[in-house]
């Protein structure tokens, strides 16, 4: 498995202009932690079905899906600040015995 951040490595292409990652016999997890990434244009081309993309926030995900409808798999993840502020309710943290 290969994990990338912000589409690093997408600039490496084959002689015919395809993304080199498409030729690798492995799964990919790509974390998109920013917007308007310099390699984002490569999402418009053919992508391997073994690529999984995770982006920050619903608005960014919606924009990516609109701009690149053929992404093989895209999900959103919470921003780090949201994770740090996440709190569970007191009732879900305690157990009461009848």
Short mmCIF file of the C-alpha atoms (twelve columns), coordinates in Angstrom:
data_MODEL
# 
_entry.id   MODEL 
# 
loop_
_atom_site.group_PDB 
_atom_site.id 
_atom_site.type_symbol 
_atom_site.label_atom_id 
_atom_site.label_alt_id 
_atom_site.label_comp_id 
_atom_site.label_asym_id 
_atom_site.label_seq_id 
_atom_site.Cartn_x 
_atom_site.Cartn_y 
_atom_site.Cartn_z 
_atom_site.pdbx_PDB_model_num 
ATOM 1  C CA . UNK A 1  0.000   0.000  0.000   1 
ATOM 2  C CA . UNK A 2  1.190   3.504  -0.844  1 
ATOM 3  C CA . UNK A 3  0.006   6.542  1.107   1 
ATOM 4  C CA . UNK A 4  0.433   10.041 -0.315  1 
ATOM 5  C CA . UNK A 5  -0.375  13.517 0.947   1 
ATOM 6  C CA . UNK A 6  -1.619  16.328 -1.315  1 
ATOM 7  C CA . UNK A 7  -1.185  14.302 -4.511  1 
ATOM 8  C CA . UNK A 8  2.580   14.011 -4.267  1 
ATOM 9  C CA . UNK A 9  4.048   11.942 -7.077  1 
ATOM 10 C CA . UNK A 10 1.236   12.562 -9.552  1 
ATOM 11 C CA . UNK A 11 3.611   14.671 -11.644 1 
ATOM 12 C CA . UNK A 12 5.551   11.527 -12.611 1 
ATOM 13 C CA . UNK A 13 3.989   10.394 -15.865 1 
ATOM 14 C CA . UNK A 14 4.575   7.717  -18.477 1 
ATOM 15 C CA . UNK A 15 5.893   8.436  -21.970 1 
ATOM 16 C CA . UNK A 16 2.298   8.658  -23.183 1 
ATOM 17 C CA . UNK A 17 1.325   11.169 -20.471 1 
ATOM 18 C CA . UNK A 18 -0.520  8.790  -18.151 1 
ATOM 19 C CA . UNK A 19 -0.044  8.814  -14.383 1 
ATOM 20 C CA . UNK A 20 2.735   6.397  -13.387 1 
ATOM 21 C CA . UNK A 21 0.787   5.351  -10.288 1 
ATOM 22 C CA . UNK A 22 -1.819  3.745  -12.554 1 
ATOM 23 C CA . UNK A 23 0.748   1.095  -13.505 1 
ATOM 24 C CA . UNK A 24 1.654   0.081  -9.959  1 
ATOM 25 C CA . UNK A 25 0.222   -3.188 -8.685  1 
ATOM 26 C CA . UNK A 26 -0.812  -1.879 -5.257  1 
ATOM 27 C CA . UNK A 27 -3.505  0.041  -3.426  1 
ATOM 28 C CA . UNK A 28 -3.176  3.785  -2.911  1 
ATOM 29 C CA . UNK A 29 -4.555  6.037  -0.202  1 
ATOM 30 C CA . UNK A 30 -4.315  9.718  -1.084  1 
ATOM 31 C CA . UNK A 31 -4.999  12.336 1.598   1 
ATOM 32 C CA . UNK A 32 -5.945  15.759 0.228   1 
ATOM 33 C CA . UNK A 33 -5.288  18.080 3.157   1 
ATOM 34 C CA . UNK A 34 -5.506  21.366 1.279   1 
ATOM 35 C CA . UNK A 35 -7.409  22.887 -1.604  1 
ATOM 36 C CA . UNK A 36 -6.264  23.958 -5.077  1 
ATOM 37 C CA . UNK A 37 -3.328  21.555 -4.961  1 
ATOM 38 C CA . UNK A 38 -0.713  21.933 -7.692  1 
ATOM 39 C CA . UNK A 39 -1.234  18.352 -8.923  1 
ATOM 40 C CA . UNK A 40 -5.028  18.436 -8.688  1 
ATOM 41 C CA . UNK A 41 -5.328  18.635 -12.488 1 
ATOM 42 C CA . UNK A 42 -4.257  14.977 -12.698 1 
ATOM 43 C CA . UNK A 43 -7.581  13.967 -11.128 1 
ATOM 44 C CA . UNK A 44 -9.240  14.739 -14.473 1 
ATOM 45 C CA . UNK A 45 -7.431  11.893 -16.244 1 
ATOM 46 C CA . UNK A 46 -8.001  8.160  -15.990 1 
ATOM 47 C CA . UNK A 47 -7.271  6.838  -12.497 1 
ATOM 48 C CA . UNK A 48 -6.784  3.320  -11.225 1 
ATOM 49 C CA . UNK A 49 -9.696  1.805  -9.325  1 
ATOM 50 C CA . UNK A 50 -7.189  0.911  -6.592  1 
ATOM 51 C CA . UNK A 51 -6.911  4.595  -5.635  1 
ATOM 52 C CA . UNK A 52 -8.773  5.863  -2.599  1 
ATOM 53 C CA . UNK A 53 -9.001  9.608  -1.937  1 
ATOM 54 C CA . UNK A 54 -9.801  11.319 1.362   1 
ATOM 55 C CA . UNK A 55 -10.255 15.091 1.562   1 
ATOM 56 C CA . UNK A 56 -10.843 17.633 4.311   1 
ATOM 57 C CA . UNK A 57 -14.411 18.875 4.599   1 
ATOM 58 C CA . UNK A 58 -17.731 18.504 2.849   1 
ATOM 59 C CA . UNK A 59 -17.383 21.651 0.723   1 
ATOM 60 C CA . UNK A 60 -14.061 20.489 -0.727  1 
ATOM 61 C CA . UNK A 61 -15.470 17.024 -1.375  1 
ATOM 62 C CA . UNK A 62 -18.495 18.483 -3.177  1 
ATOM 63 C CA . UNK A 63 -16.225 20.678 -5.304  1 
ATOM 64 C CA . UNK A 64 -13.983 17.750 -6.219  1 
ATOM 65 C CA . UNK A 65 -16.945 15.567 -7.179  1 
ATOM 66 C CA . UNK A 66 -18.351 18.335 -9.351  1 
ATOM 67 C CA . UNK A 67 -15.013 19.026 -11.024 1 
ATOM 68 C CA . UNK A 68 -13.851 15.381 -11.267 1 
ATOM 69 C CA . UNK A 69 -16.950 13.147 -11.360 1 
ATOM 70 C CA . UNK A 70 -14.955 10.046 -12.317 1 
ATOM 71 C CA . UNK A 71 -12.870 9.809  -9.146  1 
ATOM 72 C CA . UNK A 72 -12.875 6.097  -8.259  1 
ATOM 73 C CA . UNK A 73 -13.447 6.623  -4.509  1 
ATOM 74 C CA . UNK A 74 -13.687 9.849  -2.515  1 
ATOM 75 C CA . UNK A 75 -14.608 10.383 1.124   1 
ATOM 76 C CA . UNK A 76 -14.269 13.307 3.488   1 
ATOM 77 C CA . UNK A 77 -12.408 13.276 6.757   1 
ATOM 78 C CA . UNK A 78 -12.686 15.731 9.619   1 
ATOM 79 C CA . UNK A 79 -10.185 18.536 9.877   1 
ATOM 80 C CA . UNK A 80 -7.686  18.227 12.719  1 
ATOM 81 C CA . UNK A 81 -9.306  21.139 14.550  1 
ATOM 82 C CA . UNK A 82 -12.667 19.384 14.358  1 
ATOM 83 C CA . UNK A 83 -11.199 16.179 15.732  1 
ATOM 84 C CA . UNK A 84 -9.612  18.058 18.638  1 
ATOM 85 C CA . UNK A 85 -12.930 19.746 19.435  1 
ATOM 86 C CA . UNK A 86 -14.968 16.542 19.178  1 
ATOM 87 C CA . UNK A 87 -16.647 15.667 22.462  1 
ATOM 88 C CA . UNK A 88 -18.922 12.834 23.392  1 
ATOM 89 C CA . UNK A 89 -21.961 13.402 25.536  1 
ATOM 90 C CA . UNK A 90 -21.611 12.517 29.236  1 
ATOM 91 C CA . UNK A 91 -24.251 9.798  28.885  1 
ATOM 92 C CA . UNK A 92 -22.201 7.941  26.254  1 
ATOM 93 C CA . UNK A 93 -19.117 7.915  28.475  1 
ATOM 94 C CA . UNK A 94 -20.666 6.562  31.629  1 
ATOM 95 C CA . UNK A 95 -22.248 3.283  32.493  1 
ATOM 96 C CA . UNK A 96 -24.990 3.000  35.022  1 
ATOM 97 C CA . UNK A 97 -26.077 -0.190 36.669  1 
ATOM 98 C CA . UNK A 98 -29.799 0.009  37.020  1 
# 
